[in-house]
Amino acid sequence: MMISSRGPTIVNVPVHSRRGQSGLKCCCCRCCTCIHLEFLKTPPGMIKLAELIIGFFCQSLALKYGSESSALIGISFQSFVTNIAWSLSTTFMLLVCYIFSPKSIGLIKSSLFEVLFNTVSAFTYISTCSYLGYVVNIVLEPLYWITPHYQAYPAMSAAYVAGSILGLLYAYDAYKSYRYFRGYRY
């Protein structure tokens, strides 16, 4: 029986920005060099930014128009808003980490955390949006045809459609994160 000994695993962290080019350009100098906005120009950065924008859009629609009908649509509204809150806050924290620390891009993306987070977010968005869509079409659509100027039905319909798109975007991000985790870089 042959036992192979393996040496220590060394993790090299690629830094995506060169020193001196990070930060915000003000006139003839650079300030706030701790901010690395170059990440937002990369494909993973654009995906995270899109997840953040669509998540805020869904949350604003749900809180502005769905709150008045929350008693009618019940737990589907509560689960949708809860899902938005946890995934939006985690996405925001990841984006802040990536913008303020280029080392965290390689460390977090090469770990299993982002793969699991994106997978769970995709699953929960798709499931809560399908449940919300069912309840909105069963409960709120008849009220929309009877009540003049009833805005909850179109707004909540837009919220669950945008949430479904966001779930697919999280699924794509999970796939890309998995590939990065397995060693395929951008």
The 8 nearest C-alpha neighbors of each residue, nearest first, counted from 0:
[[1, 2, 3, 4, 5, 6, 7, 8],
 [0, 2, 3, 4, 5, 6, 7, 8],
 [3, 1, 4, 0, 5, 6, 7, 8],
 [4, 2, 5, 1, 0, 6, 7, 8],
 [5, 3, 2, 6, 1, 7, 8, 0],
 [4, 6, 3, 7, 8, 2, 9, 1],
 [5, 7, 8, 4, 9, 3, 10, 2],
 [8, 6, 9, 5, 4, 10, 11, 3],
 [7, 9, 6, 10, 5, 11, 4, 12],
 [10, 8, 7, 11, 6, 12, 5, 106],
 [9, 11, 12, 8, 106, 105, 13, 109],
 [12, 10, 13, 9, 105, 106, 14, 102],
 [11, 13, 105, 102, 10, 14, 106, 103],
 [14, 12, 15, 105, 11, 102, 101, 104],
 [13, 15, 101, 16, 102, 12, 17, 105],
 [16, 14, 13, 101, 17, 38, 37, 102],
 [17, 15, 14, 18, 21, 20, 37, 35],
 [16, 18, 20, 19, 15, 21, 14, 35],
 [17, 19, 20, 16, 21, 32, 14, 15],
 [18, 20, 21, 17, 32, 29, 22, 16],
 [21, 19, 18, 17, 22, 16, 29, 32],
 [22, 20, 32, 35, 19, 16, 34, 18],
 [23, 21, 32, 34, 31, 30, 35, 29],
 [22, 24, 30, 29, 31, 25, 21, 32],
 [23, 25, 29, 28, 30, 26, 22, 27],
 [26, 24, 28, 29, 27, 23, 30, 22],
 [25, 27, 28, 24, 29, 23, 30, 22],
 [26, 28, 25, 29, 24, 30, 23, 20],
 [29, 27, 25, 26, 24, 30, 23, 22],
 [28, 30, 24, 23, 25, 22, 32, 31],
 [29, 31, 23, 32, 22, 24, 28, 25],
 [32, 30, 22, 33, 34, 23, 29, 21],
 [31, 33, 22, 21, 34, 30, 29, 23],
 [32, 34, 31, 99, 22, 35, 21, 100],
 [35, 33, 22, 99, 32, 31, 98, 36],
 [36, 34, 98, 21, 37, 22, 99, 33],
 [35, 37, 38, 39, 98, 34, 22, 21],
 [38, 36, 39, 35, 40, 16, 41, 21],
 [37, 39, 36, 44, 40, 41, 98, 35],
 [38, 40, 44, 37, 41, 45, 36, 48],
 [39, 41, 38, 37, 44, 45, 42, 36],
 [40, 42, 44, 38, 39, 43, 45, 37],
 [41, 43, 45, 44, 46, 40, 39, 185],
 [44, 42, 46, 45, 41, 47, 39, 172],
 [45, 43, 39, 41, 47, 38, 42, 46],
 [46, 44, 48, 42, 43, 47, 39, 49],
 [45, 47, 43, 49, 44, 48, 50, 42],
 [48, 46, 50, 44, 49, 45, 51, 43],
 [47, 49, 45, 51, 50, 46, 44, 52],
 [50, 48, 46, 52, 51, 47, 53, 45],
 [51, 49, 47, 53, 48, 52, 54, 46],
 [50, 52, 48, 54, 49, 53, 55, 47],
 [53, 51, 49, 55, 54, 50, 48, 56],
 [52, 54, 56, 50, 55, 51, 49, 57],
 [53, 55, 51, 57, 56, 52, 50, 87],
 [56, 54, 58, 52, 53, 57, 59, 51],
 [55, 57, 53, 59, 54, 58, 52, 60],
 [58, 56, 158, 54, 60, 55, 59, 61],
 [57, 59, 55, 61, 56, 60, 62, 54],
 [58, 60, 56, 62, 61, 57, 63, 55],
 [61, 59, 57, 63, 58, 62, 64, 158],
 [62, 60, 65, 58, 59, 64, 63, 57],
 [61, 63, 59, 66, 65, 60, 64, 58],
 [64, 62, 60, 61, 59, 65, 66, 67],
 [65, 63, 151, 61, 66, 60, 62, 67],
 [66, 64, 61, 68, 67, 62, 69, 151],
 [67, 65, 69, 68, 62, 64, 63, 61],
 [66, 68, 65, 69, 64, 70, 151, 63],
 [69, 67, 65, 71, 66, 70, 72, 151],
 [68, 70, 66, 72, 71, 73, 67, 65],
 [69, 71, 73, 68, 72, 67, 66, 74],
 [72, 70, 68, 69, 73, 138, 139, 67],
 [71, 73, 69, 70, 76, 134, 75, 68],
 [74, 72, 70, 69, 75, 71, 76, 77],
 [73, 75, 77, 76, 78, 72, 69, 79],
 [74, 76, 131, 78, 77, 73, 79, 130],
 [77, 75, 79, 74, 78, 73, 69, 80],
 [78, 76, 74, 80, 79, 75, 81, 73],
 [77, 79, 81, 75, 76, 80, 74, 82],
 [80, 78, 76, 82, 77, 81, 127, 75],
 [81, 79, 83, 77, 82, 78, 84, 76],
 [82, 80, 78, 84, 83, 79, 77, 85],
 [81, 83, 79, 80, 84, 85, 78, 86],
 [82, 84, 80, 81, 86, 87, 85, 79],
 [85, 83, 81, 87, 82, 86, 88, 80],
 [86, 84, 88, 87, 82, 83, 89, 81],
 [85, 87, 89, 83, 88, 84, 90, 82],
 [88, 86, 90, 84, 89, 85, 83, 91],
 [87, 89, 91, 85, 90, 86, 84, 92],
 [88, 90, 92, 86, 91, 87, 93, 85],
 [91, 89, 93, 87, 92, 88, 86, 94],
 [90, 92, 88, 94, 89, 93, 87, 95],
 [93, 91, 89, 95, 94, 90, 96, 88],
 [92, 94, 96, 90, 95, 91, 89, 97],
 [93, 95, 97, 91, 96, 92, 98, 90],
 [94, 96, 92, 98, 93, 97, 99, 91],
 [97, 95, 93, 99, 94, 98, 100, 92],
 [96, 98, 94, 100, 104, 95, 99, 101],
 [99, 97, 35, 95, 96, 100, 34, 36],
 [100, 98, 34, 96, 97, 33, 35, 95],
 [99, 101, 102, 97, 103, 96, 98, 104],
 [100, 102, 103, 104, 14, 97, 15, 99],
 [103, 101, 100, 104, 105, 14, 12, 106],
 [102, 104, 106, 101, 105, 100, 107, 97],
 [105, 103, 102, 101, 97, 106, 107, 108],
 [104, 106, 108, 103, 12, 102, 109, 107],
 [105, 107, 103, 109, 104, 108, 110, 102],
 [108, 106, 110, 109, 103, 104, 105, 113],
 [107, 109, 105, 110, 106, 104, 113, 176],
 [108, 110, 180, 106, 107, 105, 179, 111],
 [111, 109, 107, 108, 112, 180, 106, 113],
 [110, 112, 114, 113, 115, 109, 180, 108],
 [113, 111, 115, 114, 110, 116, 107, 108],
 [112, 114, 116, 115, 111, 117, 108, 176],
 [113, 115, 173, 111, 176, 117, 112, 177],
 [116, 114, 118, 112, 113, 117, 119, 111],
 [115, 117, 113, 119, 118, 114, 112, 120],
 [118, 116, 173, 120, 169, 114, 115, 119],
 [119, 117, 115, 121, 173, 120, 116, 170],
 [118, 120, 122, 116, 121, 117, 115, 123],
 [121, 119, 117, 123, 118, 122, 124, 116],
 [122, 120, 166, 169, 170, 118, 124, 119],
 [121, 123, 119, 125, 120, 124, 126, 118],
 [122, 124, 126, 120, 125, 121, 127, 119],
 [125, 123, 166, 121, 127, 126, 122, 128],
 [124, 126, 128, 166, 122, 163, 123, 127],
 [125, 127, 123, 129, 128, 124, 122, 130],
 [128, 126, 130, 124, 129, 79, 125, 123],
 [129, 127, 159, 131, 125, 130, 126, 132],
 [128, 130, 132, 126, 131, 127, 125, 133],
 [131, 129, 127, 133, 128, 132, 75, 126],
 [132, 130, 128, 75, 134, 133, 129, 135],
 [133, 131, 129, 135, 130, 134, 128, 159],
 [132, 134, 130, 136, 131, 135, 137, 129],
 [133, 135, 137, 131, 136, 132, 138, 72],
 [136, 134, 139, 132, 138, 137, 133, 131],
 [135, 137, 140, 133, 134, 138, 139, 132],
 [136, 138, 134, 135, 133, 139, 140, 141],
 [139, 137, 135, 134, 136, 140, 141, 72],
 [140, 138, 135, 142, 152, 141, 136, 143],
 [139, 141, 143, 136, 142, 138, 152, 137],
 [142, 140, 144, 143, 139, 145, 138, 137],
 [143, 141, 145, 139, 140, 144, 146, 138],
 [142, 144, 140, 141, 149, 146, 145, 139],
 [145, 143, 141, 142, 146, 140, 147, 149],
 [144, 146, 142, 143, 141, 147, 149, 140],
 [147, 145, 143, 142, 149, 144, 148, 141],
 [146, 148, 149, 145, 143, 144, 142, 150],
 [149, 147, 150, 146, 143, 151, 144, 145],
 [148, 150, 143, 147, 146, 151, 152, 142],
 [151, 149, 152, 153, 148, 154, 64, 143],
 [150, 152, 64, 154, 153, 155, 149, 65],
 [151, 153, 155, 139, 154, 150, 156, 140],
 [154, 152, 156, 155, 151, 150, 157, 143],
 [155, 153, 157, 151, 156, 152, 60, 158],
 [154, 156, 158, 157, 152, 153, 151, 159],
 [157, 155, 153, 158, 154, 159, 152, 160],
 [156, 158, 154, 160, 155, 159, 161, 153],
 [159, 157, 155, 57, 161, 156, 160, 162],
 [158, 160, 162, 128, 156, 161, 157, 132],
 [159, 161, 163, 157, 162, 158, 156, 164],
 [162, 160, 164, 158, 163, 159, 157, 165],
 [163, 161, 159, 165, 160, 164, 158, 166],
 [162, 164, 166, 160, 165, 125, 161, 128],
 [165, 163, 161, 167, 166, 162, 168, 160],
 [164, 166, 162, 168, 163, 167, 161, 169],
 [165, 167, 121, 124, 163, 169, 125, 164],
 [166, 168, 170, 164, 165, 169, 171, 121],
 [167, 169, 165, 171, 170, 166, 172, 164],
 [168, 170, 172, 121, 166, 117, 167, 171],
 [171, 169, 167, 173, 121, 168, 172, 118],
 [172, 170, 174, 168, 173, 169, 175, 167],
 [171, 173, 169, 175, 170, 174, 176, 168],
 [174, 172, 117, 170, 176, 114, 171, 118],
 [173, 175, 171, 177, 172, 176, 170, 178],
 [174, 176, 172, 178, 177, 173, 179, 171],
 [177, 175, 179, 173, 114, 178, 174, 172],
 [176, 178, 180, 174, 179, 175, 114, 173],
 [177, 179, 181, 175, 183, 180, 176, 174],
 [178, 180, 183, 176, 182, 177, 181, 184],
 [179, 181, 109, 177, 178, 182, 176, 110],
 [182, 180, 178, 179, 183, 177, 109, 176],
 [183, 181, 179, 180, 184, 178, 109, 177],
 [184, 182, 179, 178, 181, 185, 180, 177],
 [183, 185, 179, 182, 178, 180, 181, 175],
 [184, 183, 179, 42, 175, 43, 178, 41]]
